[in-house]
Amino acid sequence: MEPAPSLNADPATAGRIVTGRIVTDRFVTVHAAGLRFALPMAAVAEIVRPPELVPVPLAPPSLLGLARRRGVALPVIGLARLLGL
């Protein structure tokens, strides 16, 4: 019987799922303009609900606005606009 998948504590493979001898990277997928993109889980700090955005005058089209998170103003980027899709 195959052991249950578990997160590996080895720093070289941190954030990967280990099943037997197979090491699988973990990803977060996002959709933009009908396409699916995958980001490494290690590059993602957190996933939150879409925030209320404050528009920024004269901003580039890819900047959707600013969102407040824990008292900090964060830029919110439109992936499809950024990539020209």
C-alpha positions as CSV (number, residue, x, y, z in Angstrom):
1,M,0.0,0.0,0.0
2,E,1.3,3.5,-1.0
3,P,1.8,5.9,1.9
4,A,-0.4,8.9,2.1
5,P,1.0,12.1,0.6
6,S,2.8,14.4,3.0
7,L,4.6,17.7,3.0
8,N,8.3,17.2,2.9
9,A,10.3,18.8,5.7
10,D,13.5,18.7,3.6
11,P,14.4,22.4,2.8
12,A,15.4,21.3,-0.7
13,T,11.9,20.2,-1.5
14,A,9.9,22.4,0.9
15,G,6.3,23.0,-0.1
16,R,6.3,19.9,-2.3
17,I,4.1,16.9,-2.0
18,V,5.9,13.6,-1.6
19,T,4.3,10.3,-2.4
20,G,6.6,7.3,-2.3
21,R,9.5,8.4,-4.5
22,I,7.6,11.0,-6.5
23,V,8.0,14.7,-5.6
24,T,5.3,17.0,-7.0
25,D,5.5,20.8,-6.9
26,R,2.4,22.7,-5.7
27,F,0.9,25.5,-7.7
28,V,-1.9,28.1,-7.4
29,T,-3.8,28.5,-10.7
30,V,-5.4,31.7,-11.8
31,H,-7.6,32.5,-14.9
32,A,-7.2,35.5,-17.1
33,A,-8.7,36.1,-20.6
34,G,-9.8,32.5,-20.8
35,L,-6.3,31.2,-20.1
36,R,-5.0,29.3,-17.0
37,F,-1.7,30.3,-15.4
38,A,0.1,28.5,-12.6
39,L,2.2,30.2,-9.9
40,P,4.5,28.2,-7.6
41,M,2.8,28.0,-4.1
42,A,6.1,29.2,-2.5
43,A,5.7,32.6,-4.4
44,V,2.2,33.2,-2.9
45,A,1.9,34.9,0.5
46,E,-1.9,34.6,0.8
47,I,-5.1,34.4,-1.1
48,V,-7.9,36.8,-0.2
49,R,-11.3,37.8,-1.5
50,P,-11.3,40.6,-4.1
51,P,-11.0,43.9,-2.1
52,E,-12.6,47.3,-2.7
53,L,-10.4,49.2,-5.1
54,V,-9.6,52.9,-5.1
55,P,-8.8,54.1,-8.7
56,V,-5.5,55.8,-9.4
57,P,-5.7,58.7,-11.8
58,L,-3.3,58.5,-14.8
59,A,-2.2,55.0,-13.8
60,P,-1.3,52.5,-16.5
61,P,-4.2,50.3,-17.7
62,S,-2.9,47.2,-15.9
63,L,-3.1,48.9,-12.5
64,L,-6.7,48.3,-11.5
65,G,-6.4,50.4,-8.4
66,L,-5.2,50.3,-4.8
67,A,-6.5,48.1,-2.1
68,R,-6.1,48.5,1.7
69,R,-4.8,45.4,3.5
70,R,-3.9,45.5,7.1
71,G,-3.5,49.3,6.9
72,V,-1.2,49.2,3.9
73,A,-2.1,50.4,0.4
74,L,-1.4,47.6,-2.1
75,P,-1.4,47.9,-5.9
76,V,-3.8,45.5,-7.7
77,I,-2.7,44.5,-11.1
78,G,-5.0,43.0,-13.9
79,L,-3.0,40.0,-15.2
80,A,-4.9,40.0,-18.6
81,R,-4.2,43.7,-19.1
82,L,-0.6,43.4,-18.0
83,L,0.0,40.6,-20.5
84,G,-2.0,42.3,-23.3
85,L,-4.6,39.5,-23.5
